[in-house]
Amino acid sequence: MEDERKRSGIRCNEHPDAPHGFMRDASHSAGRYVCECESWEPPKEKQKPVAHITGFYRGHCVIQPTDPAVVLPVGMALYRAKEWVGLTEDEIDEIIGYVDPHCQEEQFARAIEAKLKEKNHG
């Protein structure tokens, strides 16, 4: 499969966070091996890390907070933050059409807030 990718001029994305895996449906449709990394793009803004792994001690990771004033509690789970998703022009038009033209600013703000929550928190 790798030889086929080389012949077609398609290379895997070399970004360290790029996912790699076989995409069955896309491969079937394209008639070639399609890797997940082909459609993946790195985040537009670089997220600031909260901590770094600085080594290992007795089989455990040693984690150093980026800010030395922060104390991370034992057992704290660290997660990669989701990328923020804003509103498209169509969604903005939908909200404007949905809100009564004589509404209060708070009602308009709540409609925007509800749409953003829907997009960013499922």
Salt bridges, closest charged atoms under 4 A:
GLU2 OE2 - LYS6 NZ 3.62
GLU14 OE2 - ARG11 NH2 2.42
ASP17 OD1 - ARG80 NH2 3.77
GLU38 OE2 - ARG5 NH1 2.67
GLU38 OE1 - ARG32 NH2 2.86
GLU91 OE1 - LYS119 NZ 2.83
GLU94 OE2 - LYS115 NZ 3.83
GLU106 OE2 - ARG110 NH2 3.57
GLU113 OE1 - ARG110 NH1 3.01
GLU118 OE2 - LYS115 NZ 3.68
